[in-house]
Amino acid sequence: MDRSRTARRRLPALAALVLVATPLTACGTESKAICGVIVDSTSYADPATSRNDVTSKLPSFAQECDWIGFAAVTGSSESSACRQDPVPIAATRAENPNENPVVEERVREHRITEVLPRAVQLFDCPGEGEGSDVLGALRYLVKQLSAQRQPDKAHRIIVFSDLINNRGDLNINRLDLNEDARRQKVKELREARLLPDLTGYAVVVHGFLREKTSSPDRFPLLEGFWREAFEAAGATTVDLL
């Protein structure tokens, strides 16, 4: 038998097997991330630059998400009355039973328009005590995201804050920042379960130390502390911008 003719007959069958074995993902229906947004409503919210960060950075971040939760940094973040409902960006099965990419894109385009207004409203939370409870906002956000976690999806958090936590068991302005003291403080926070479980999360912070009220010598040490804290909480990547 002509071997070349036999080979030609096998190619369509082989192609069919590849199609069966390879998951098909239509454009517009690919799985995106489970996401969270934190907005600092304390003194960080005063400069126009901080608000501009949200309006310029959040829309592109939201494009990579299937679901977005929100939290505000206040003086008492976990018990704060300043809340915004999450936005489920991806179409549900009921909304798009046939996984039509055109329907998916229409639903996404509509839902994404809800994200920025909700985040901006968190800038104007009413005052709730003195100081900034950044860790409380992270814990509150992660509680929401934990209920949405899916092993096959990425998990991302964007934070608009200077990270000047000065409430509860963490006062950045009084923190001993030598290497051993930093390590010990991170250990204490983890053992007291004051660090959120960020296992598998990519974290990006905009506005880190924007209002620099302490000695410049402390800036790199504070950066080192927060990197150690996020890594101890399980974050896969940390960008402090």
N, C-alpha and C positions, 0 to 999 in steps of 0.2 A: 504494500500500500504506500502511496505517496506520503512521505513523512510531513512535508510542508502543508499538504491538504489536511492531514490529521491535526497538526498544530493549530491551523486556522480554525478548525471546528472546536478545539478546546478553549480558545480564547474567550468566546462569549460566555461559556459556562464558568470559566474562572472569574470573569468580571462579575457575573451574577453572585458568585460566592462572596466576593469582596464586598459587594453592596449589602449583602445580608449580614456579614460579619461586622461591618463598620456602621456605627450609629449615624443616622442622618439628622443633621440639625439645620433646619431652614433658617435663612437669614431673617432676623427679627424675632426669632423665638429662642435664641441661645440663652442658656442660663447665665444670669448675672449675679452680683453680690448681694448679701444681706448687709445692710449698712446702718450706721448711726451718726447723728450730728449732735455736737455739743456747742452751745453758744453761751459765752460768758456775759452775764448781764450786770456784773459789778463794775468797778472802775475801768476795766478793760473796754467796756462798751462806749466810753465817752469819746475817744478819738474817732474822727471820720474814717481814718485808715482801717480801723477794725471792721466797721460796717462795709467798707468797700471790699475787704477781704471776702466777706460772706457773699456779697452780690457777684463778685468776679470768679470766686473759686468753687462755690457750691454747685452751680448748674452743671459744670462738666463732671464733677464728682457724681452727681445724681444720675447721669447718663449711664453709669456703670453699675447701677443698683436695681434690684428687683423689689426691694422693700427698704424703707427708711424709718427709723425711730428717732426721737428727739429728746434732748434733756437740756436744762438751763443750769448754769452755775449761778447760784445765789448764796446768801449767807447760810442757808440751810437747804441744800439742794435735794436731798432725798425726800424731805417732807414738804417741799415747795408746792404751793398752789399754782405756780406758773408752769403750765403744761401745754403741749401740743400733741394731737393725735398722730400716730404714725401714718405714713402714706404707703399703701401697697401698690407699687408701680406696675408690676407685671400683671397681665390679664389673668383672671382666674379661669379654671376649666369651664365654669358655667358661662363666662363671658366669651370664651374662645374655645369651644369644644373640639373644633377641628384643627387647632393649632395653626390657624391661618396667620402667616407673618404680617399681612396687611392689617388684620384686625389687631394683632398684638401691638404693632407700631402705633396705631391710632389710640389705643388705650394708654400706652406709655406716654405718648405726647401730651395727652390730656392730664394724666396724673402728675407728671413731672412739673407742670405749671403750679402745683400746689405746694411744692417743696420749699422754694425760696421764701414765699410769704410767711410760712409757718416759722421758718428759722429766724427771719428778721423780727417777727413779733417777740421772740424770746429776748431780744436786746432790751426790751422795755418792761421786763418783769418788775413788779413793785419791790421795794427794798424789804429784805427779810433778815434782819440782824446785820451785824457788822462783819466785814471780811468776805472771803471767797472760799466756798467749799467745793473745790475741784474734784476731789476724790469721791465726794458724795454724788456729784453729777455723773461721774464715770460708773459708779456702782448702779445708780438708777437706770442708766442707759443699758448697761449690760444685762440687767434683769429683763428688760424688754427684748433685747436681741437673743437672749438664751432661749426664749420660747419659739424663736423663728429659725434656730440654727439648722442647717442642712449640710451633711458631710461633703456633698459634691459641689458646694458653692464656696466662693471666696467670702471673707468676712472683713469689713472695712469700717473704720471710724475716722471721722474728720472732726477736729477740735479747733474751735476759734476761741483762744484764751491765751493769756500770758503765763498760765500755770502758777500764779502766785497764790498757792493754797495757804491760808492763814487761819483756819478754823480747825477745831477738834485736835486730834493727835499729831497734826502736821502743820507747823508754822514755818514756812520757807524762810521768812525774814530772820528767824532765830535759830535756824538749823545749823548744827555743827557739820561742816562740809569736808573735814579731812576724810581720807579714804576709809579708815576703819569705822568712823562714826556714820558715814553714809551707808556703808554696808549693814551696820547694826540697825539703823533706822529702817531700812528697807525690810530687813528680817522681822523687826517688830510689827511693821504694818502688815506684812504677809501673815504672820502668825495670829494677829488680831483680826484677820479677815477684813481688813480695811482696804486692801487692794482688790479690784475687781478681777474676775477670771477672764483674762484676755487671750486665752490659748487659741492660737490660730488667727488672731486679728492683726491686720496691718493698720497702724495708727499714724496719722499725720496731724501735726499741730501747726496752726497759723497764728502768728502773733506772740510767739514764745518770748517772754521777758521784754515785751514791747515797752512797757513803762519801767525803765531800769531805775529803781529807787535805792539800790544798794551798791556797794563797792564793785567796780568793774572786775576786780580780782575774783569775785564770787561767781561771775557769769559762767565760765567754763565748768566750775565745780557744780553749779546748779544744773547745768546741762548733763553732767555726768550722773548726778543723783537721779534725775528723771529718766534717763536712759536705763539705769540700773533698775528703777522701780517698774518701768514698763516691761522690761525683759523678765523681771522676777514674776510679773503678773502673767507672763506667757506670750506677750506680743511677738509676732514673727518679724516685723520691721517697725522702726520708729523714726519718723522724720520730724525734727523740731525746726520750724521755719520762722 
